[in-house]
Amino acid sequence: MPLFELLLDKGIYLSPNAYEVGFASLAHNDEVIKDLEERLWK
């Protein structure tokens, strides 16, 4: 299963296109990052 599909199943959207990039921003506080970590390791 491609990484895009695996993450999408966990509720994380990562662009499937190599030309679109995901960026972190100031809106991604510690709470959001912790939620991401928990979803990644489920």
PDB file with SEQRES, HELIX, SHEET and CRYST1 records, atoms N, CA, C and O in Angstrom:
SEQRES   1 A   42  MET PRO LEU PHE GLU LEU LEU LEU ASP LYS GLY ILE TYR          
SEQRES   2 A   42  LEU SER PRO ASN ALA TYR GLU VAL GLY PHE ALA SER LEU          
SEQRES   3 A   42  ALA HIS ASN ASP GLU VAL ILE LYS ASP LEU GLU GLU ARG          
SEQRES   4 A   42  LEU TRP LYS                                                  
HELIX    1 AA1 LEU A    3  ASP A    9  1                                   7    
HELIX    2 AA2 ASP A   30  LEU A   40  1                                  11    
CRYST1    1.000    1.000    1.000  90.00  90.00  90.00 P 1           1          
ATOM      1  N   MET A   1       0.855  -1.178   0.000  1.00  0.00           N  
ATOM      2  CA  MET A   1       0.000   0.000   0.000  1.00  0.00           C  
ATOM      3  C   MET A   1       0.898   1.238   0.000  1.00  0.00           C  
ATOM      4  O   MET A   1       1.805   1.338   0.827  1.00  0.00           O  
ATOM      5  N   PRO A   2       0.663   2.174  -0.906  1.00  0.00           N  
ATOM      6  CA  PRO A   2       1.470   3.400  -0.932  1.00  0.00           C  
ATOM      7  C   PRO A   2       1.318   4.201   0.363  1.00  0.00           C  
ATOM      8  O   PRO A   2       0.281   4.143   1.024  1.00  0.00           O  
ATOM      9  N   LEU A   3       2.350   4.937   0.708  1.00  0.00           N  
ATOM     10  CA  LEU A   3       2.344   5.751   1.921  1.00  0.00           C  
ATOM     11  C   LEU A   3       1.138   6.678   1.957  1.00  0.00           C  
ATOM     12  O   LEU A   3       0.522   6.840   3.010  1.00  0.00           O  
ATOM     13  N   PHE A   4       0.787   7.293   0.825  1.00  0.00           N  
ATOM     14  CA  PHE A   4      -0.353   8.200   0.755  1.00  0.00           C  
ATOM     15  C   PHE A   4      -1.623   7.501   1.257  1.00  0.00           C  
ATOM     16  O   PHE A   4      -2.362   8.065   2.064  1.00  0.00           O  
ATOM     17  N   GLU A   5      -1.872   6.298   0.788  1.00  0.00           N  
ATOM     18  CA  GLU A   5      -3.087   5.565   1.177  1.00  0.00           C  
ATOM     19  C   GLU A   5      -3.038   5.143   2.642  1.00  0.00           C  
ATOM     20  O   GLU A   5      -4.049   5.210   3.340  1.00  0.00           O  
ATOM     21  N   LEU A   6      -1.893   4.718   3.103  1.00  0.00           N  
ATOM     22  CA  LEU A   6      -1.744   4.310   4.497  1.00  0.00           C  
ATOM     23  C   LEU A   6      -2.048   5.475   5.429  1.00  0.00           C  
ATOM     24  O   LEU A   6      -2.789   5.320   6.400  1.00  0.00           O  
ATOM     25  N   LEU A   7      -1.476   6.643   5.136  1.00  0.00           N  
ATOM     26  CA  LEU A   7      -1.716   7.817   5.977  1.00  0.00           C  
ATOM     27  C   LEU A   7      -3.159   8.283   5.867  1.00  0.00           C  
ATOM     28  O   LEU A   7      -3.749   8.693   6.867  1.00  0.00           O  
ATOM     29  N   LEU A   8      -3.735   8.229   4.682  1.00  0.00           N  
ATOM     30  CA  LEU A   8      -5.118   8.645   4.493  1.00  0.00           C  
ATOM     31  C   LEU A   8      -6.058   7.781   5.334  1.00  0.00           C  
ATOM     32  O   LEU A   8      -7.036   8.286   5.885  1.00  0.00           O  
ATOM     33  N   ASP A   9      -5.772   6.495   5.434  1.00  0.00           N  
ATOM     34  CA  ASP A   9      -6.564   5.597   6.279  1.00  0.00           C  
ATOM     35  C   ASP A   9      -6.493   5.999   7.752  1.00  0.00           C  
ATOM     36  O   ASP A   9      -7.398   5.692   8.528  1.00  0.00           O  
ATOM     37  N   LYS A  10      -5.413   6.688   8.132  1.00  0.00           N  
ATOM     38  CA  LYS A  10      -5.241   7.143   9.513  1.00  0.00           C  
ATOM     39  C   LYS A  10      -5.745   8.564   9.709  1.00  0.00           C  
ATOM     40  O   LYS A  10      -5.591   9.135  10.788  1.00  0.00           O  
ATOM     41  N   GLY A  11      -6.351   9.141   8.667  1.00  0.00           N  
ATOM     42  CA  GLY A  11      -6.895  10.487   8.776  1.00  0.00           C  
ATOM     43  C   GLY A  11      -5.878  11.582   8.543  1.00  0.00           C  
ATOM     44  O   GLY A  11      -6.094  12.729   8.932  1.00  0.00           O  
ATOM     45  N   ILE A  12      -4.759  11.231   7.903  1.00  0.00           N  
ATOM     46  CA  ILE A  12      -3.706  12.207   7.624  1.00  0.00           C  
ATOM     47  C   ILE A  12      -3.615  12.378   6.119  1.00  0.00           C  
ATOM     48  O   ILE A  12      -3.383  11.411   5.393  1.00  0.00           O  
ATOM     49  N   TYR A  13      -3.799  13.625   5.641  1.00  0.00           N  
ATOM     50  CA  TYR A  13      -3.726  13.870   4.206  1.00  0.00           C  
ATOM     51  C   TYR A  13      -2.321  14.313   3.836  1.00  0.00           C  
ATOM     52  O   TYR A  13      -1.828  15.327   4.332  1.00  0.00           O  
ATOM     53  N   LEU A  14      -1.689  13.559   2.977  1.00  0.00           N  
ATOM     54  CA  LEU A  14      -0.391  13.888   2.416  1.00  0.00           C  
ATOM     55  C   LEU A  14      -0.559  13.812   0.914  1.00  0.00           C  
ATOM     56  O   LEU A  14      -1.046  12.810   0.391  1.00  0.00           O  
ATOM     57  N   SER A  15      -0.166  14.844   0.228  1.00  0.00           N  
ATOM     58  CA  SER A  15      -0.366  14.885  -1.216  1.00  0.00           C  
ATOM     59  C   SER A  15       0.310  13.697  -1.900  1.00  0.00           C  
ATOM     60  O   SER A  15       1.452  13.365  -1.582  1.00  0.00           O  
ATOM     61  N   PRO A  16      -0.389  13.058  -2.834  1.00  0.00           N  
ATOM     62  CA  PRO A  16       0.207  11.937  -3.563  1.00  0.00           C  
ATOM     63  C   PRO A  16       1.115  12.401  -4.688  1.00  0.00           C  
ATOM     64  O   PRO A  16       1.767  11.580  -5.333  1.00  0.00           O  
ATOM     65  N   ASN A  17       1.167  13.704  -4.933  1.00  0.00           N  
ATOM     66  CA  ASN A  17       1.941  14.264  -6.031  1.00  0.00           C  
ATOM     67  C   ASN A  17       3.289  14.752  -5.505  1.00  0.00           C  
ATOM     68  O   ASN A  17       3.332  15.475  -4.510  1.00  0.00           O  
ATOM     69  N   ALA A  18       4.367  14.377  -6.141  1.00  0.00           N  
ATOM     70  CA  ALA A  18       5.703  14.780  -5.702  1.00  0.00           C  
ATOM     71  C   ALA A  18       5.923  16.284  -5.820  1.00  0.00           C  
ATOM     72  O   ALA A  18       6.828  16.824  -5.184  1.00  0.00           O  
ATOM     73  N   TYR A  19       5.112  16.968  -6.622  1.00  0.00           N  
ATOM     74  CA  TYR A  19       5.284  18.404  -6.808  1.00  0.00           C  
ATOM     75  C   TYR A  19       4.499  19.236  -5.797  1.00  0.00           C  
ATOM     76  O   TYR A  19       4.663  20.454  -5.733  1.00  0.00           O  
ATOM     77  N   GLU A  20       3.659  18.591  -5.022  1.00  0.00           N  
ATOM     78  CA  GLU A  20       2.938  19.275  -3.951  1.00  0.00           C  
ATOM     79  C   GLU A  20       3.614  18.883  -2.645  1.00  0.00           C  
ATOM     80  O   GLU A  20       3.873  17.707  -2.391  1.00  0.00           O  
ATOM     81  N   VAL A  21       3.889  19.865  -1.842  1.00  0.00           N  
ATOM     82  CA  VAL A  21       4.655  19.605  -0.629  1.00  0.00           C  
ATOM     83  C   VAL A  21       3.806  19.945   0.588  1.00  0.00           C  
ATOM     84  O   VAL A  21       3.029  20.899   0.563  1.00  0.00           O  
ATOM     85  N   GLY A  22       3.956  19.168   1.644  1.00  0.00           N  
ATOM     86  CA  GLY A  22       3.277  19.464   2.901  1.00  0.00           C  
ATOM     87  C   GLY A  22       4.189  20.318   3.770  1.00  0.00           C  
ATOM     88  O   GLY A  22       5.383  20.040   3.884  1.00  0.00           O  
ATOM     89  N   PHE A  23       3.641  21.333   4.369  1.00  0.00           N  
ATOM     90  CA  PHE A  23       4.423  22.221   5.213  1.00  0.00           C  
ATOM     91  C   PHE A  23       3.841  22.259   6.613  1.00  0.00           C  
ATOM     92  O   PHE A  23       2.624  22.194   6.791  1.00  0.00           O  
ATOM     93  N   ALA A  24       4.698  22.363   7.589  1.00  0.00           N  
ATOM     94  CA  ALA A  24       4.256  22.637   8.950  1.00  0.00           C  
ATOM     95  C   ALA A  24       4.180  24.154   9.080  1.00  0.00           C  
ATOM     96  O   ALA A  24       4.883  24.880   8.376  1.00  0.00           O  
ATOM     97  N   SER A  25       3.329  24.627   9.977  1.00  0.00           N  
ATOM     98  CA  SER A  25       3.215  26.066  10.182  1.00  0.00           C  
ATOM     99  C   SER A  25       3.033  26.346  11.666  1.00  0.00           C  
ATOM    100  O   SER A  25       2.987  25.427  12.483  1.00  0.00           O  
ATOM    101  N   LEU A  26       2.931  27.607  11.999  1.00  0.00           N  
ATOM    102  CA  LEU A  26       2.708  27.981  13.392  1.00  0.00           C  
ATOM    103  C   LEU A  26       1.363  27.471  13.899  1.00  0.00           C  
ATOM    104  O   LEU A  26       1.156  27.372  15.108  1.00  0.00           O  
ATOM    105  N   ALA A  27       0.454  27.150  12.993  1.00  0.00           N  
ATOM    106  CA  ALA A  27      -0.836  26.586  13.388  1.00  0.00           C  
ATOM    107  C   ALA A  27      -0.676  25.162  13.910  1.00  0.00           C  
ATOM    108  O   ALA A  27      -1.560  24.651  14.598  1.00  0.00           O  
ATOM    109  N   HIS A  28       0.433  24.524  13.592  1.00  0.00           N  
ATOM    110  CA  HIS A  28       0.695  23.164  14.061  1.00  0.00           C  
ATOM    111  C   HIS A  28       1.409  23.251  15.417  1.00  0.00           C  
ATOM    112  O   HIS A  28       2.637  23.215  15.499  1.00  0.00           O  
ATOM    113  N   ASN A  29       0.607  23.366  16.467  1.00  0.00           N  
ATOM    114  CA  ASN A  29       1.161  23.477  17.814  1.00  0.00           C  
ATOM    115  C   ASN A  29       1.504  22.091  18.364  1.00  0.00           C  
ATOM    116  O   ASN A  29       1.359  21.084  17.670  1.00  0.00           O  
ATOM    117  N   ASP A  30       1.952  22.053  19.598  1.00  0.00           N  
ATOM    118  CA  ASP A  30       2.352  20.773  20.209  1.00  0.00           C  
ATOM    119  C   ASP A  30       1.211  19.765  20.235  1.00  0.00           C  
ATOM    120  O   ASP A  30       1.435  18.567  20.060  1.00  0.00           O  
ATOM    121  N   GLU A  31      -0.009  20.243  20.451  1.00  0.00           N  
ATOM    122  CA  GLU A  31      -1.169  19.345  20.493  1.00  0.00           C  
ATOM    123  C   GLU A  31      -1.401  18.675  19.137  1.00  0.00           C  
ATOM    124  O   GLU A  31      -1.667  17.475  19.072  1.00  0.00           O  
ATOM    125  N   VAL A  32      -1.300  19.440  18.073  1.00  0.00           N  
ATOM    126  CA  VAL A  32      -1.499  18.905  16.721  1.00  0.00           C  
ATOM    127  C   VAL A  32      -0.387  17.924  16.377  1.00  0.00           C  
ATOM    128  O   VAL A  32      -0.643  16.873  15.790  1.00  0.00           O  
ATOM    129  N   ILE A  33       0.822  18.256  16.733  1.00  0.00           N  
ATOM    130  CA  ILE A  33       1.962  17.378  16.443  1.00  0.00           C  
ATOM    131  C   ILE A  33       1.843  16.076  17.234  1.00  0.00           C  
ATOM    132  O   ILE A  33       2.145  15.005  16.709  1.00  0.00           O  
ATOM    133  N   LYS A  34       1.409  16.159  18.486  1.00  0.00           N  
ATOM    134  CA  LYS A  34       1.216  14.951  19.302  1.00  0.00           C  
ATOM    135  C   LYS A  34       0.131  14.068  18.686  1.00  0.00           C  
ATOM    136  O   LYS A  34       0.269  12.846  18.650  1.00  0.00           O  
ATOM    137  N   ASP A  35      -0.956  14.691  18.200  1.00  0.00           N  
ATOM    138  CA  ASP A  35      -2.030  13.933  17.543  1.00  0.00           C  
ATOM    139  C   ASP A  35      -1.487  13.224  16.295  1.00  0.00           C  
ATOM    140  O   ASP A  35      -1.817  12.065  16.047  1.00  0.00           O  
ATOM    141  N   LEU A  36      -0.673  13.908  15.530  1.00  0.00           N  
ATOM    142  CA  LEU A  36      -0.060  13.305  14.338  1.00  0.00           C  
ATOM    143  C   LEU A  36       0.804  12.107  14.725  1.00  0.00           C  
ATOM    144  O   LEU A  36       0.726  11.050  14.099  1.00  0.00           O  
ATOM    145  N   GLU A  37       1.625  12.275  15.756  1.00  0.00           N  
ATOM    146  CA  GLU A  37       2.468  11.161  16.213  1.00  0.00           C  
ATOM    147  C   GLU A  37       1.626   9.954  16.612  1.00  0.00           C  
ATOM    148  O   GLU A  37       1.951   8.819  16.262  1.00  0.00           O  
ATOM    149  N   GLU A  38       0.543  10.203  17.344  1.00  0.00           N  
ATOM    150  CA  GLU A  38      -0.318   9.103  17.780  1.00  0.00           C  
ATOM    151  C   GLU A  38      -0.955   8.388  16.595  1.00  0.00           C  
ATOM    152  O   GLU A  38      -1.052   7.161  16.581  1.00  0.00           O  
ATOM    153  N   ARG A  39      -1.389   9.161  15.597  1.00  0.00           N  
ATOM    154  CA  ARG A  39      -2.000   8.544  14.403  1.00  0.00           C  
ATOM    155  C   ARG A  39      -0.981   7.757  13.611  1.00  0.00           C  
ATOM    156  O   ARG A  39      -1.299   6.694  13.078  1.00  0.00           O  
ATOM    157  N   LEU A  40       0.250   8.266  13.524  1.00  0.00           N  
ATOM    158  CA  LEU A  40       1.278   7.568  12.757  1.00  0.00           C  
ATOM    159  C   LEU A  40       1.643   6.230  13.372  1.00  0.00           C  
ATOM    160  O   LEU A  40       1.954   5.286  12.646  1.00  0.00           O  
ATOM    161  N   TRP A  41       1.612   6.125  14.684  1.00  0.00           N  
ATOM    162  CA  TRP A  41       2.071   4.918  15.358  1.00  0.00           C  
ATOM    163  C   TRP A  41       0.945   3.973  15.741  1.00  0.00           C  
ATOM    164  O   TRP A  41       1.184   2.985  16.435  1.00  0.00           O  
ATOM    165  N   LYS A  42      -0.293   4.257  15.297  1.00  0.00           N  
ATOM    166  CA  LYS A  42      -1.426   3.348  15.567  1.00  0.00           C  
ATOM    167  C   LYS A  42      -1.229   2.045  14.843  1.00  0.00           C  
ATOM    168  O   LYS A  42      -2.069   1.150  14.941  1.00  0.00           O  
TER     169      LYS A  42                                                      
END                                                                             
